[in-house]
Amino acid sequence: MADTLLDYETEAAHYDETRGGVPRAEAAAAAVLRLVPPGARTLLDLACGTGLVTGRIVRPGLKVLGADAAHAMLLAAGRRLPGRVLRADARRLPFPDASLDAVGAVWLLHLVPFTEEIVAEAARVLRPGGVLAVTVDKDAAHDVGSDIDALLRPHRAPGAAHDRAGRVEALAAAHGLAPAGATAFTGHGQGATPEGTARKLRAGYYASWFRGDRAATDSLATAVAALPDQSRPRPAPEYRLAAYAKPVSS
Ligand SMILES: C[S@@+](CC[C@H](N)C(=O)[O-])C[C@H]1O[C@@H](n2cnc3c(N)ncnc32)[C@H](O)[C@@H]1O
């Protein structure tokens, strides 16, 4: 999908209502908390966006901070979580080695090709016993078996996803992090409609699937636009969140 960092400078204004609002954020925050060790005292929510999820990661004794690279997203997060957010690229975090108990990243790894740098940086800032909890296989979660998916599936390229679970696990292992559980959360409000999908196709959201072949994109958009119930959302996706822990002995 053509989500780029630049998009988020313009998307901040309508991000919350187009990404499932509070129900999606509550589900995501609860999923992060399920993977964070009970004794954790500090958590950094990487790519915190507008802070909608960050502000709902709440547990007694747990201090939660947010970091994001996009100025406009961070402005919104700062209004929501004053004094608790900072501007930072996930590849270069302004935290000392072994200084945090948990790092979360909801909907980040699918966006960028530099997965390894992000995983390495998270591993650096985690304390022994600390946990990295990240969404994986995000794009694949969007295939819920609907009539839209029947049309889109032949064009999807799950093997190329930056956040595919096997890749993230291998990168985590390369940086000393071991699998430490997984969970899922419902993407409330994220069920696709044919009209929305056709619009996204025409706007180039899925351009990477077609390698710039405009005619193929338009033909798929036309097929999606011919499906019944154009404005009826299909089932919401279930997003996967995987955890990787830094061994206590390392
Ligand atoms: C899809 S949003 C997710 C926001 C939030 N985690 C949520 O679930 O609502 C992706 C976020 O990643 C941020 N982002 C993208 N690349 C980044 C990077 N290299 N470092 C930090 N943040 C980044 C974007 O600015 C955007 O706010």
The ligand as a MOL file (V3000), in Angstrom:
LIG
                    3D

  0  0  0     0  0            999 V3000
M  V30 BEGIN CTAB
M  V30 COUNTS 27 29 0 0 0
M  V30 BEGIN ATOM
M  V30 1 C -0.3880 3.6970 10.2300 0
M  V30 2 S 0.2670 4.9050 11.3140 0 CHG=1
M  V30 3 C 0.1280 4.0790 12.8640 0
M  V30 4 C -0.0710 5.0230 14.0150 0
M  V30 5 C -0.4270 4.3620 15.3370 0
M  V30 6 N 0.5620 3.3810 15.7370 0
M  V30 7 C -1.7930 3.7390 15.2580 0
M  V30 8 O -1.8970 2.5110 15.3610 0
M  V30 9 O -2.7610 4.4860 15.1010 0 CHG=-1
M  V30 10 C 1.9810 4.8160 10.9770 0
M  V30 11 C 2.8150 5.8460 11.7050 0
M  V30 12 O 4.1960 5.5250 11.4870 0
M  V30 13 C 4.9310 6.7160 11.4700 0
M  V30 14 N 6.2460 6.4280 10.8870 0
M  V30 15 C 6.5170 6.0240 9.6260 0
M  V30 16 N 7.8420 5.8470 9.4790 0
M  V30 17 C 8.4070 6.1180 10.6880 0
M  V30 18 C 9.7480 6.1010 11.1750 0
M  V30 19 N 10.7770 5.7620 10.3920 0
M  V30 20 N 9.9780 6.4380 12.4600 0
M  V30 21 C 8.9460 6.7880 13.2750 0
M  V30 22 N 7.6610 6.8430 12.8640 0
M  V30 23 C 7.3860 6.5010 11.5850 0
M  V30 24 C 4.0350 7.6310 10.6540 0
M  V30 25 O 4.3700 8.9850 10.8160 0
M  V30 26 C 2.6450 7.2780 11.2030 0
M  V30 27 O 2.2920 8.1200 12.2770 0
M  V30 END ATOM
M  V30 BEGIN BOND
M  V30 1 1 1 2
M  V30 2 1 2 3
M  V30 3 1 2 10
M  V30 4 1 3 4
M  V30 5 1 4 5
M  V30 6 1 5 6
M  V30 7 1 5 7
M  V30 8 2 7 8
M  V30 9 1 7 9
M  V30 10 1 10 11
M  V30 11 1 11 12
M  V30 12 1 11 26
M  V30 13 1 12 13
M  V30 14 1 13 14
M  V30 15 1 13 24
M  V30 16 1 14 15
M  V30 17 1 14 23
M  V30 18 2 15 16
M  V30 19 1 16 17
M  V30 20 1 17 18
M  V30 21 2 17 23
M  V30 22 1 18 19
M  V30 23 2 18 20
M  V30 24 1 20 21
M  V30 25 2 21 22
M  V30 26 1 22 23
M  V30 27 1 24 25
M  V30 28 1 24 26
M  V30 29 1 26 27
M  V30 END BOND
M  V30 END CTAB
M  END
